[in-house]
Amino acid sequence: MASLLRIGQILQGKTNTYTITKQFQEYIFLAHIHGHWRLQNVADIFRRFQSKTLFLRPLIDEIVIPSDPQSIVLRYLDDDLMTETYEKTLTRCELKFVARGVLEALKVLHDEAYIHTGI
């Protein structure tokens, strides 16, 4: 079955305009928000905290040309912990390492009164 979305397609939501930029799976896409203030805020937060812990994804660059859509470049991770644990159960030592990393990153954020709701 062909997907209803395609790369380059522009979608108009109630509050923003989105452009489909990448397809990961049949129904999973990456979209960019045009001119949204939140992206600059995210870039500022990454810049502020990336030197304080290795457990936050590094901000590699901010795209200046073209300036629209506003874009940032983060280090690409080809997998995530959820996917990895489907293939192989983590050892106790690996679980401790992951837990400490997550807690360290959260502590760095919390020490400066930031919260993260995506965990």
SERO-4910 file (N, C-alpha, C, O; in steps of 0.05 Angstrom, whole numbers):
BEGIN
 pado doro    nc1    nc2    nc3   cac1   cac2   cac3    cc1    cc2    cc3    oc1    oc2    oc3
  Met    A     17    -24      0      0      0      0     18     25      0     36     27     16
  Ala    A     12     44    -17     28     68    -19     21     87      4     -2     88     14
  Ser    A     41    101     14     38    119     36     22    144     27     24    152      4
  Leu    A      7    155     45     -7    180     39     11    204     40      4    226     30
  Leu    A     35    201     52     54    223     54     77    218     36     84    195     30
  Arg    A     91    240     28    115    237     11    135    258     20    128    279     31
  Ile    A    161    253     15    182    272     23    178    297      7    173    297    -17
  Gly    A    180    320     21    176    346      8    148    357     11    143    380      6
  Gln    A    130    340     19    102    348     22     99    367     45    112    364     66
  Ile    A     83    388     42     78    408     63     51    403     75     31    400     61
  Leu    A     51    402    101     26    397    116     19    422    133     37    433    145
  Gln    A     -6    431    132    -14    454    148    -30    444    172    -52    433    168
  Gly    A    -19    449    196    -34    442    220    -49    466    230    -50    487    217
  Lys    A    -62    463    253    -76    486    265    -58    508    275    -65    531    274
  Thr    A    -33    500    283    -15    520    294     11    524    279     24    544    282
  Asn    A     18    505    261     44    506    247     42    494    219     22    480    213
  Thr    A     62    500    203     65    487    177     89    468    179    110    475    190
  Tyr    A     86    444    168    107    423    170    115    413    142     98    412    124
  Thr    A    140    407    139    150    395    114    161    367    120    177    364    138
  Ile    A    151    347    106    161    320    109    189    318     96    192    325     73
  Thr    A    209    310    112    236    310    103    249    282    100    269    279     86
  Lys    A    239    263    114    251    236    114    230    215    121    213    220    138
  Gln    A    232    192    109    215    170    116    232    148    129    251    138    117
  Phe    A    225    140    153    239    119    168    227     91    163    241     72    159
  Gln    A    201     90    165    186     65    160    161     73    145    157     96    138
  Glu    A    144     53    139    120     59    122    103     82    133     94     98    117
  Tyr    A    100     84    159     83    105    170     98    123    190     85    136    206
  Ile    A    124    123    189    140    139    208    157    159    191    174    150    175
  Phe    A    153    185    196    166    205    180    179    226    199    171    228    222
  Leu    A    198    240    188    210    263    201    199    288    187    199    290    163
  Ala    A    190    308    203    180    332    191    193    356    205    200    355    229
  His    A    196    378    191    207    403    202    185    423    205    167    424    188
  Ile    A    186    438    226    167    459    231    179    485    220    201    492    227
  His    A    164    499    204    173    524    192    173    547    213    152    553    225
  Gly    A    196    559    217    198    583    233    188    581    262    176    600    272
  His    A    193    559    275    183    555    302    204    564    322    227    556    319
  Trp    A    197    580    342    215    590    362    228    568    378    250    572    389
  Arg    A    215    545    381    225    524    398    252    513    389    268    505    405
  Leu    A    257    513    363    282    502    352    306    518    362    326    507    370
  Gln    A    303    545    363    325    561    373    328    556    403    351    556    412
  Asn    A    307    553    417    308    546    446    323    520    450    340    518    468
  Val    A    317    500    434    330    474    436    360    477    431    376    465    445
  Ala    A    367    492    410    396    496    404    410    510    427    432    502    434
  Asp    A    397    530    439    409    544    462    414    524    485    434    526    498
  Ile    A    394    507    490    397    488    512    419    468    507    435    462    525
  Phe    A    420    457    483    442    439    476    469    452    479    488    440    491
  Arg    A    472    477    469    497    491    472    504    495    501    528    492    509
  Arg    A    485    502    518    490    507    546    499    483    561    516    485    579
  Phe    A    488    459    555    493    436    572    512    415    560    521    397    574
  Gln    A    519    417    534    535    396    522    563    393    534    575    371    532
  Ser    A    574    414    545    600    412    557    599    401    586    620    395    598
  Lys    A    575    398    597    572    390    625    568    360    628    570    349    650
  Thr    A    561    346    607    557    317    608    560    304    581    554    317    560
  Leu    A    569    280    580    572    265    555    546    251    548    544    239    526
  Phe    A    526    252    565    502    237    562    479    253    549    456    244    550
  Leu    A    485    276    538    465    291    522    476    290    493    500    293    489
  Arg    A    458    286    474    467    285    446    480    312    438    468    333    442
  Pro    A    503    311    426    517    335    419    504    351    396    495    339    377
  Leu    A    504    377    399    496    395    378    520    399    360    541    408    369
  Ile    A    518    391    335    541    392    316    542    419    303    564    430    300
  Asp    A    519    429    294    520    454    279    491    466    278    472    453    284
  Glu    A    490    492    270    465    505    264    466    515    235    485    528    227
  Ile    A    446    508    220    446    515    191    439    545    189    418    554    199
  Val    A    456    560    175    450    588    171    441    595    143    427    615    138
  Ile    A    450    579    123    441    583     95    431    557     85    446    538     83
  Pro    A    406    554     78    385    574     80    375    577    109    376    558    124
  Ser    A    366    600    115    356    605    142    327    596    147    318    594    169
  Asp    A    314    589    125    287    579    127    284    553    111    289    555     87
  Pro    A    278    531    122    270    528    150    294    528    168    316    518    161
  Gln    A    290    539    192    311    539    212    317    510    219    299    494    224
  Ser    A    343    503    220    351    475    225    376    474    243    393    492    242
  Ile    A    378    452    258    401    446    274    411    418    266    395    402    256
  Val    A    436    413    271    447    386    265    456    374    292    473    385    306
  Leu    A    445    351    298    452    336    322    467    311    313    463    301    291
  Arg    A    484    300    331    497    275    324    477    254    319    458    250    334
  Tyr    A    480    240    296    462    219    288    467    193    304    490    185    307
  Leu    A    446    181    315    448    156    328    432    136    312    408    139    308
  Asp    A    446    115    302    431     96    284    414     76    299    399     61    287
  Asp    A    415     77    325    398     59    341    391     72    367    402     93    375
  Asp    A    373     60    381    366     70    408    365     45    427    366     23    418
  Leu    A    364     51    452    366     29    472    342      9    469    346    -15    473
  Met    A    319     19    463    296      2    460    301    -19    438    296    -43    441
  Thr    A    310    -10    415    316    -28    392    338    -48    400    335    -72    394
  Glu    A    358    -38    413    381    -56    420    372    -78    440    381   -100    438
  Thr    A    354    -71    458    346    -91    478    327   -112    466    324   -134    478
  Tyr    A    315   -107    443    300   -128    430    319   -149    419    312   -173    418
  Glu    A    343   -141    411    362   -159    399    378   -174    420    385   -197    416
  Lys    A    384   -161    442    402   -172    462    394   -160    489    392   -136    492
  Thr    A    390   -177    509    385   -168    536    410   -155    548    432   -167    546
  Leu    A    407   -132    560    430   -119    572    439   -133    597    422   -144    612
  Thr    A    465   -133    602    475   -145    627    470   -125    649    463   -102    645
  Arg    A    474   -135    673    470   -118    697    489    -94    696    482    -71    702
  Cys    A    514    -98    687    534    -77    685    525    -56    664    527    -32    668
  Glu    A    515    -66    641    505    -47    620    481    -31    630    479     -7    624
  Leu    A    463    -44    644    439    -30    655    448     -8    674    437     14    673
  Lys    A    467    -14    691    477      6    710    489     30    695    485     53    702
  Phe    A    505     24    674    517     45    658    496     63    646    498     88    647
  Val    A    476     51    634    454     67    621    439     83    642    434    107    638
  Ala    A    432     71    665    418     85    686    434    108    696    423    130    700
  Arg    A    459    104    701    476    126    711    478    149    691    478    172    698
  Gly    A    480    142    665    481    162    645    456    179    643    457    204    642
  Val    A    433    166    644    407    180    644    405    198    669    397    221    667
  Leu    A    412    187    692    409    202    717    429    226    717    422    247    727
  Glu    A    453    222    706    472    244    705    462    267    687    463    290    695
  Ala    A    451    260    664    441    280    646    417    295    659    415    319    657
  Leu    A    399    280    672    377    293    686    387    311    709    375    332    713
  Lys    A    407    302    723    418    319    745    429    345    734    425    366    746
  Val    A    444    344    712    455    368    700    432    387    693    434    411    698
  Leu    A    411    377    681    388    394    675    374    405    700    368    428    702
  His    A    369    387    719    354    395    743    370    414    760    358    432    773
  Asp    A    396    412    760    413    431    776    409    460    767    414    478    783
  Glu    A    401    463    742    396    490    732    366    495    727    359    513    711
  Ala    A    349    480    741    320    484    741    307    478    713    287    490    707
  Tyr    A    319    460    698    307    451    673    295    423    678    305    408    695
  Ile    A    274    417    663    262    390    665    262    378    637    263    392    617
  His    A    260    352    636    258    337    611    234    319    613    233    302    631
  Thr    A    215    322    595    191    306    597    190    283    578    170    269    577
  Gly    A    211    278    563    210    258    542    222    231    550    228    215    532
  Ile    A    225    226    575    238    201    584    216    181    591    221    158    599
***
